[in-house]
Every structure is written in C-alpha cells, then in structure tokens.
Amino acid sequence: MKFNNTYHQLGDKFYQSAIPAKVSNPTLLLWNDTLAGNLNLEASFCRDKLALAQYFSGNKILTGSEPVALAYSGHQFGQFNPYMGDGRAHLLGEVCDKGNTQRDIQLKGSGQTPFSRRGDGLCAIGPAIREYIMSEAMYALGVPTSRCLAVVSTGETVYRELPKPGAVVTRVAASHIRVGTFQHFAARADVESLKALTEYTINRHYPTIDIKADDYILELIKAVGANQIELVVQWMRVGFIHGVMNTDNCAISGETIDYGPCAMMGVYHPGTVYSSIDKNGRYAFANQPNIAQWNMARFAESLISLIDEDNEKAVELLTPIISQFSEDFNNAYYAMLATKLGVHDLSLIDKAFIKELLDILQNQELDYTSTFVQLTHSLSDVEQAENLKISFGKWYNDWRTLLQDGKIDNNTAQALMQVNNPVVIPRNHHVEAILTECETSGDLSRADRFLQVLRSPYKQLPHTSEFQDLPEDGDVNYRTFCGT
C-alpha cells in the first residue's frame, strides 16, 4: 500500500498518535479479494495469509503507515459529549484506489488509544464479522457504505457480558470525517481548526465547491445534506435500520459507517426498532429521515462562525437550507418507492397511492422485502397476480391500471422493479446464526455461502433460497447490541 496520510497535515489537534496493540495469535478469517484488488494491493501479498494476519491485526505496521486515533465529539441519543474520539480504532492512513479516489484504511478493535478512557479498545469476533457481512451486503445492494477488507481473530479473549474470542476488522471508507469532527472544534471555539477542516473536507469530498466563493460554507452544507438524503433513502429502500444515528456516526462523505446495532426490517412497521440501547425509538425505521435532518442542523450549527460574524445573520442564511431538507427528502423517498413499483415518472403515481400500499403492509403485518418481490413477480406470474388481487384487493387492480394508463408495459416495469427490489437481504436470524457459528466453532463455510448470495442480491443463485426464509417469530423479540 502506498499511504498518503494527508489528514496528518491538519495537525495534532485532529488526532493522537497511537500504535495498535500486539495480539498473541492472529489468524486471517475473512479477506476481501475484490476490494483488495481495487486498492491496488499486490497479488503476492494478498496470497500470504500469515503476513495479512500480522498486518491487519496490528501486530506489524505497513510501510508508510502512521497510525493515529482521530479526535471528534458528538451527540449520542441527543446528548452532546465533547470528549469522544477513536477509543478502539486506529487509522493506518489513506490510499488511492483504482478510480483514483482516496480511501481511509482503519483497524477496529485494535486496542486502547488516548481516547479509550476506561475501555479496553477491543472487539469480539461476532461484531467484527457482522460489520464485514453487513457492509458487503449494503455495497451489493447499491447503498453508499464503508467496506471491510479483513477480519483477523486475535487468539485472545474479550470480556463483555460473557467471554468472547477477540478480532480486529479492517474498515475501508471514503474518510472518517464526521459531523462530530466539526462539532469537536466548534465546541472549543477553535475557528482556525474548523476552517482548516472545512477546506480539507471540500478538497477531499466536494471539489466542485469553490472555496473562494462567499457562500462556500452554505454550498458545503447543501452538498452534505443532499448526500445524507440519498443515503437514508437507499437505507429505506432495502429496509435497513442503522440503530445509532449519533452525529459521531454521521459521515460527511455520505457513506454508511458503524454497523454496531444495525438490523434489517422484516415485517413492515414504521416504528421498528431493534437496537437494545434505543429505548425510546429515536432511531426507528421511519424516524431516520428526521434524525438525518437533525444531524444536518447540528452540522450547520458547527459552521456558524465561518458563515458570518453576526450569528443571527448566519442562522438566517442557514434556516431555509435545513428547512428544505424535509421536502427534498420526501420527494426523493417517494420517487424511490415509485421505482419499487415499476414507475420512473413520479407524476404518474400519487403519493397517497404509495402510502396506501405501506398501510396495507403495516395492517396485514407483511414482510417488506418479500412483498415487493411478489409484486415484481406478479407482472409475469398469473398465479402470483391472482393471489395479490385477493390480499391487496382494489389497490392491486389500481396499480396494474396505473401502469397501463402510463403506457408502462409489464416488461419495462418489471425490469425497473428487479433492480430496486432485492430478492435476498441479510436477514437478522441468518446473521445471528452465522455469527454464533463463527464464535463457537470457528467454521466460516456458511458465512462464505451467505456472502456469496448477498453479493448478488438481485439474482436467484443456487444458494439464495437457503437465506430467504422469514424468521419464525417475525423478529418480535430480536435485539441488537453495540459491539465493534
């Protein structure tokens, strides 16, 4: 890897130097060959499992890497914490992929840092493999996301509720700049660092913004907001629930990061919550758009000092931008749902008609993913169409009429639906079963089959049916926990 380490140039207020902890017996469990190729890693290096285990456990430092733990603050469930930072992660540096895009390489679960406080900085094998599986699934589903390059078992025990085998996961992301990174310097009234971070962020992620323009801060806020809208719309397209949308987990790049208590919605209900720490449903499925807007408001607040010396004037400029978020999201959300119903042109379909379908799903307690797959198949399967006419009644007939009146033939509608409605998702009960198997037996064969299926979520592969069944209890008592 040829490391760039450009973030270091911002100065030591932005990070603390930190060396990953040594582990006793690192073993490579999962390796992402496709991602490795995209990062220009040498083929001979990628074949050396012993070397990979040493480097991606943190036992050895890659040439050119200068490991650091990043500084940031953040709102956690609405409460501001000014003292956070990477407590169990080490940024190894940045590399350029084959598209000449800069990517962060970060170890998670790699030991204590100056930000660990009383934490051990470690990660159990289950959460590490969860992040690998979920991020690969999201990438294949077409959702902006960080990815995982490797999972290495450490040969050591991590103590949580119960003793667990330890692991280190290597995350690859566009960057680890968060809303909380901006909040960190705003909270300290460090305008100089805030300005340096803003310019760095624009150069790295939004290079079309003219830093010399008077309104460049406002343009950055608009651009970051637009990316957040796209991200959350894509989450909701596939039924993803992040579970912990704190501002320190909100990436400025617009990628999904931090797959701690995440889950996939089965039975459709807007209030679905699986995260054990989300006691009040703050980050429920249908609350995610509101929280995204809330996070963008916190991002905008952190930049007030750079917009205008007169705070009232700055707020006056920011208010319409944040207020517009809700309308823009609503339009993008319904446009997405229209494509799930085979319609490109939102003017052909009424939002109330789409909402009526969601009400049917909720009232009949239907599975979100399976229902859209059935609707897709019904355009070419007469028996499936007859079944849906019975269960959905007038709505189904009206939908078919809508397609006809819009001059959308069945083949065209079905083709659009097939690329927007996955036939398989990482269902919670399968994820948990595989994580348990990996923890207890160390057997990753089923995990490998699962990943093969999840990497082609819009196709019916030989093993796809093995992972399409619904949970027997409907995930009623399912809970997720922060692990990585």
C-alpha positions in Angstrom: 0.0 0.0 0.0 1.2 3.5 -0.8 0.0 5.7 2.1 -0.8 9.4 1.7 -1.5 10.4 5.3 -3.0 13.8 4.2 -5.1 14.0 7.3 -2.0 14.2 9.4 -1.2 17.6 7.8 -4.1 19.2 9.6 -2.1 19.0 12.9 -2.1 17.1 16.1 -5.4 18.8 17.3 -7.1 16.4 14.9 -5.7 13.1 16.2 -3.4 11.4 18.7 -0.6 9.1 17.6 -1.4 5.6 18.7 0.1 2.2 18.0 -2.3 -0.9 17.7 -1.9 -3.4 20.5 0.0 -6.6 19.8 -2.0 -9.8 19.8 -0.9 -13.4 20.6 -2.1 -15.5 17.7 -3.6 -13.6 14.8 -5.4 -15.7 12.1 -6.9 -14.4 9.0 -10.6 -15.3 8.9 -12.1 -13.2 6.1 -10.3 -11.4 3.2 -12.0 -9.3 0.6 -10.1 -10.1 -2.6 -12.2 -7.8 -4.8 -11.7 -4.8 -2.5 -8.0 -5.6 -2.2 -7.7 -5.5 -6.0 -9.4 -2.2 -6.1 -7.0 -0.8 -3.6 -4.0 -1.9 -5.8 -2.7 -4.4 -3.3 0.0 -6.7 -4.8 -1.3 -10.2 -5.6 1.6 -11.9 -3.9 1.0 -10.0 -0.7 -2.7 -10.9 -0.8 -1.9 -14.6 -1.0 0.3 -14.6 2.1 -2.3 -15.3 4.8 0.3 -15.2 7.6 1.5 -11.8 6.6 -2.0 -10.5 6.2 -2.9 -11.7 9.7 0.1 -9.9 11.1 -0.5 -6.6 9.3 -4.3 -6.5 9.7 -4.3 -7.4 13.4 -2.0 -4.5 14.1 1.0 -6.7 15.1 3.0 -5.2 12.2 2.8 -1.8 10.7 2.6 -1.4 6.9 5.4 0.6 5.4 4.3 4.3 5.2 1.5 3.9 7.7 1.4 6.4 10.6 -1.3 5.1 12.9 -3.5 7.6 14.7 -6.7 7.8 16.6 -9.0 10.5 15.4 -10.5 13.3 17.6 -14.2 14.1 17.5 -17.2 14.9 19.6 -20.8 14.1 19.1 -24.4 13.9 20.1 -25.3 10.5 21.5 -29.0 10.0 21.6 -29.4 13.7 21.6 -26.9 14.4 24.4 -23.7 16.2 23.5 -20.4 14.6 24.5 -17.4 16.8 23.8 -14.9 14.1 24.7 -15.0 11.2 22.4 -12.6 10.2 19.6 -11.5 6.7 18.4 -11.4 4.6 21.5 -10.8 1.3 19.8 -9.7 2.2 16.3 -6.5 3.2 14.5 -6.4 5.0 11.2 -3.5 3.5 9.4 -3.6 6.1 6.6 -5.0 6.8 3.2 -4.5 5.1 -0.1 -5.8 5.7 -3.7 -8.0 3.1 -5.3 -8.1 2.3 -9.0 -10.6 5.1 -9.5 -8.0 7.5 -8.0 -10.3 8.0 -5.0 -8.7 8.4 -1.7 -9.7 5.8 0.9 -9.1 5.5 4.6 -7.7 2.2 6.0 -8.7 1.8 9.6 -8.3 -1.0 12.2 -11.2 -1.5 14.6 -10.8 -3.4 17.9 -7.1 -2.9 17.7 -6.6 -1.8 21.3 -6.5 1.2 23.5 -5.9 4.8 22.4 -5.6 8.1 24.2 -9.4 8.4 23.7 -10.3 5.0 25.2 -10.9 6.3 28.7 -11.7 3.2 30.7 -12.5 1.0 27.6 -10.3 -1.9 26.6 -10.3 -0.9 22.9 -11.0 -4.4 21.8 -13.7 -6.1 19.6 -15.2 -9.6 19.8 -15.3 -11.8 16.7 -19.1 -11.6 16.3 -19.4 -7.8 15.8 -16.3 -7.8 13.5 -17.9 -10.4 11.2 -21.2 -8.6 11.4 -19.6 -5.4 10.1 -18.0 -7.4 7.3 -21.2 -9.2 6.3 -23.5 -6.1 6.6 -21.2 -3.7 4.8 -20.6 -6.2 1.9 -24.4 -6.7 1.7 -25.1 -3.0 1.6 -22.4 -2.4 -1.1 -24.0 -5.1 -3.3 -27.5 -3.6 -2.7 -26.2 -0.3 -4.0 -26.2 1.6 -0.8 -23.3 4.1 -0.1 -21.1 2.4 2.5 -17.8 1.8 4.1 -16.5 -1.7 3.4 -14.3 -4.3 5.2 -11.0 -5.6 3.8 -10.3 -8.2 6.5 -11.3 -9.8 9.7 -8.5 -11.3 11.8 -9.0 -13.3 15.0 -6.6 -12.4 17.7 -6.3 -15.6 19.7 -7.3 -13.7 22.8 -10.4 -13.4 24.9 -12.5 -10.2 25.0 -14.7 -9.8 28.1 -18.2 -8.4 27.6 -21.3 -10.0 29.1 -19.6 -13.3 28.5 -16.0 -14.1 27.4 -15.7 -13.9 23.6 -13.0 -14.6 21.1 -11.4 -11.4 20.0 -11.0 -10.0 16.5 -9.8 -7.0 14.5 -11.7 -5.7 11.5 -10.2 -3.5 8.8 -12.6 -0.8 7.5 -12.1 1.0 4.2 -14.0 4.3 3.9 -14.0 7.4 1.9 -13.0 9.1 5.1 -13.8 9.1 8.8 -14.7 12.8 8.9 -17.9 13.0 10.8 -20.4 15.7 11.8 -18.9 15.1 15.3 -15.5 16.1 13.9 -16.8 19.6 13.1 -18.6 19.7 16.4 -15.4 19.0 18.2 -13.8 22.2 17.1 -16.9 24.3 17.2 -17.4 23.3 20.9 -13.9 24.6 21.6 -14.4 27.8 19.6 -11.3 26.8 17.5 -12.2 28.7 14.4 -8.8 28.2 12.8 -9.0 24.4 13.0 -12.7 24.4 11.9 -11.7 26.4 8.8 -8.8 24.0 8.0 -11.2 21.0 8.4 -13.8 22.6 6.2 -11.3 23.3 3.4 -9.8 19.8 3.7 -13.3 18.3 3.5 -14.2 20.2 0.4 -11.0 19.4 -1.3 -11.4 15.7 -0.5 -15.1 15.1 -0.9 -16.7 18.1 -2.7 -14.0 19.5 -5.0 -16.6 21.3 -7.3 -17.3 23.8 -4.5 -15.3 27.0 -4.9 -13.6 27.7 -1.6 -13.0 31.3 -2.7 -16.7 32.0 -3.1 -18.5 33.9 -0.4 -21.2 31.2 0.0 -18.9 28.2 0.0 -19.9 27.1 3.5 -23.6 27.2 2.6 -22.8 25.1 -0.5 -21.0 22.6 1.6 -24.0 22.2 3.9 -26.3 21.7 0.9 -24.0 19.1 -0.6 -23.6 17.1 2.6 -27.4 17.3 3.1 -28.1 16.0 -0.4 -25.7 13.1 0.2 -27.5 12.3 3.5 -30.8 12.3 1.8 -29.6 9.9 -0.9 -28.1 7.7 1.8 -31.2 7.4 4.0 -33.5 6.9 1.0 -31.3 4.0 0.0 -31.4 2.6 3.6 -35.2 2.7 3.5 -35.4 1.2 0.0 -33.9 -2.0 1.4 -35.3 -1.9 4.9 -32.1 -1.0 6.7 -32.2 0.4 10.2 -28.9 1.9 11.4 -29.8 1.8 15.0 -27.4 4.5 16.3 -27.5 7.6 14.1 -25.5 9.8 16.5 -23.6 12.7 15.0 -20.3 10.9 15.5 -21.7 8.1 13.3 -22.7 10.5 10.5 -20.0 10.6 7.8 -19.6 13.8 5.9 -18.9 11.7 2.8 -22.4 10.3 2.8 -21.4 6.7 3.5 -22.8 4.3 6.0 -20.4 3.8 8.8 -20.5 2.0 12.2 -22.6 -1.2 11.8 -23.0 -1.7 15.6 -26.7 -2.3 16.4 -27.9 -2.2 12.9 -30.6 -4.6 11.5 -32.9 -5.2 8.6 -36.6 -4.7 8.8 -38.7 -7.8 8.2 -42.4 -7.1 8.8 -43.2 -3.6 7.7 -43.8 -1.1 10.5 -42.5 2.5 10.6 -41.8 2.2 14.3 -39.5 -0.8 14.0 -36.6 -0.7 16.5 -34.1 -3.5 17.1 -31.3 -1.6 18.9 -31.2 -2.6 22.6 -29.8 0.9 23.5 -32.5 2.8 21.6 -35.0 2.7 24.5 -37.3 5.5 23.1 -37.2 4.6 19.4 -35.2 7.7 18.5 -33.7 5.9 15.6 -36.7 3.8 14.5 -37.0 3.0 10.8 -39.3 5.9 9.9 -37.5 8.3 12.2 -34.3 8.1 10.2 -35.2 11.0 7.8 -36.0 13.3 10.8 -32.7 12.3 12.5 -30.7 12.9 9.3 -32.2 16.4 9.2 -31.5 16.9 12.9 -27.9 15.8 12.3 -27.6 18.3 9.4 -28.9 21.0 11.7 -26.1 20.2 14.1 -23.6 20.2 11.3 -24.8 23.6 10.2 -24.6 25.0 13.7 -21.0 23.9 14.0 -20.2 26.1 11.0 -22.0 29.3 12.1 -18.7 31.1 13.0 -17.4 30.6 9.4 -20.6 31.9 7.7 -20.8 35.3 9.3 -19.5 37.2 12.3 -23.1 38.1 13.1 -24.6 34.8 14.4 -28.2 36.0 13.8 -27.4 36.6 10.1 -25.7 33.2 9.8 -28.7 31.5 11.3 -30.9 33.4 8.9 -28.9 32.1 6.0 -28.9 28.5 7.3 -32.6 28.2 8.3 -34.0 27.8 4.8 -31.4 25.2 3.9 -32.2 23.0 6.8 -35.9 23.6 6.4 -35.7 22.5 2.7 -34.3 19.1 3.8 -37.6 17.7 4.7 -39.3 18.5 1.4 -36.3 17.3 -0.6 -36.2 14.0 1.3 -39.9 13.5 0.9 -39.6 13.9 -2.9 -36.6 11.6 -3.1 -38.3 9.0 -0.8 -41.5 8.8 -2.9 -39.5 8.8 -6.1 -37.6 5.7 -4.8 -40.8 4.0 -3.7 -42.2 4.6 -7.2 -39.3 2.7 -8.8 -40.0 -0.2 -6.4 -43.4 -0.2 -8.1 -42.1 0.0 -11.6 -42.6 3.7 -12.2 -39.9 6.1 -13.2 -42.0 9.2 -13.5 -43.4 10.3 -10.1 -46.0 12.4 -11.8 -47.7 9.2 -12.9 -48.3 8.0 -9.4 -49.9 9.7 -6.4 -48.0 9.8 -3.1 -51.2 8.8 -1.3 -51.5 5.7 -3.5 -48.0 4.7 -2.4 -48.8 5.4 1.2 -51.9 3.2 0.9 -49.6 0.3 0.0 -47.4 0.9 3.0 -50.6 1.0 5.2 -51.6 -2.4 3.7 -48.2 -3.8 4.6 -48.4 -2.5 8.2 -52.0 -3.5 8.8 -51.6 -7.0 7.4 -48.1 -7.4 9.0 -46.5 -8.3 5.7 -42.7 -8.7 5.1 -41.3 -5.6 3.4 -38.8 -7.4 1.2 -40.9 -10.3 0.2 -44.0 -8.2 -0.6 -42.1 -6.2 -3.2 -40.6 -9.3 -4.7 -44.1 -10.8 -5.0 -45.3 -7.6 -6.7 -42.4 -7.8 -9.1 -43.1 -11.5 -10.0 -46.8 -10.8 -10.4 -46.2 -8.9 -13.6 -45.2 -12.2 -15.3 -46.8 -14.8 -13.0 -50.6 -15.1 -13.3 -51.0 -17.2 -10.2 -49.0 -14.6 -8.1 -51.1 -11.8 -9.6 -54.3 -13.6 -8.6 -53.1 -14.1 -5.0 -52.2 -10.4 -4.7 -55.6 -9.4 -6.1 -57.1 -11.3 -3.2 -54.9 -10.0 -0.4 -54.5 -6.4 -1.7 -57.9 -6.0 -3.3 -58.7 -2.8 -5.1 -55.1 -1.4 -4.6 -53.6 -4.2 -6.7 -56.0 -3.7 -9.6 -55.5 0.1 -9.5 -51.7 -0.4 -9.7 -52.0 -2.6 -12.8 -54.3 0.0 -14.3 -51.9 2.8 -13.4 -49.1 1.0 -15.3 -51.4 0.6 -18.3 -52.6 4.2 -18.3 -49.0 5.4 -18.0 -48.1 3.2 -21.1 -45.6 1.2 -19.0 -45.6 -2.3 -20.3 -45.1 -5.2 -17.9 -41.5 -6.0 -19.0 -40.4 -2.4 -18.6 -42.0 -2.1 -15.1 -40.6 -5.5 -14.0 -37.1 -4.6 -15.2 -37.1 -1.5 -13.1 -38.5 -3.3 -10.1 -36.0 -6.1 -10.3 -33.0 -3.6 -9.8 -34.7 -1.9 -6.9 -36.3 -4.8 -5.0 -33.7 -7.3 -3.8 -34.7 -11.0 -3.7 -32.5 -11.5 -0.6 -31.2 -9.3 2.3 -29.1 -10.1 5.3 -32.0 -11.2 7.4 -31.4 -10.9 11.1 -31.9 -14.5 12.1 -29.4 -15.7 9.5 -26.8 -13.1 10.5 -27.1 -14.2 14.2 -27.0 -17.9 13.4 -23.8 -17.4 11.3 -22.1 -15.2 14.0 -22.9 -17.8 16.6 -21.4 -20.5 14.4 -18.3 -18.4 13.8 -17.9 -17.7 17.5 -18.4 -21.3 18.8 -16.9 -23.5 16.1 -14.8 -21.2 14.0 -16.4 -22.7 10.9 -16.9 -20.0 8.3 -18.2 -22.1 5.4 -21.8 -21.0 5.9 -20.6 -17.4 6.2 -18.9 -17.8 2.9 -22.1 -19.1 1.2 -24.0 -16.3 2.8 -21.6 -13.7 1.5 -21.7 -15.2 -2.0 -25.5 -14.9 -2.0 -25.5 -11.4 -0.5 -23.1 -10.1 -3.2 -25.8 -10.8 -5.8 -28.9 -9.7 -4.0 -31.0 -9.1 -7.2 -30.3 -12.6 -8.6 -31.6 -16.0 -7.6 -28.4 -18.1 -7.2 -28.2 -21.8 -6.2 -27.8 -21.0 -2.5 -30.2 -17.9 -2.4 -33.2 -19.9 -1.2 -31.2 -21.0 1.8 -31.3 -17.5 3.2 -34.8 -16.2 2.0 -36.9 -17.8 4.7 -38.6 -15.5 7.2 -37.9 -15.7 11.0 -40.4 -17.9 12.8 -41.1 -15.3 15.4 -41.2 -12.4 13.0 -38.2 -10.8 14.8 -40.6 -9.8 17.6 -38.0 -10.2 20.3 -34.9 -9.5 18.3 -32.4 -7.1 19.8 -29.0 -5.9 18.5 -26.2 -4.6 20.6 -23.2 -2.3 20.1 -20.2 -4.5 19.6 -17.5 -3.0 17.5 
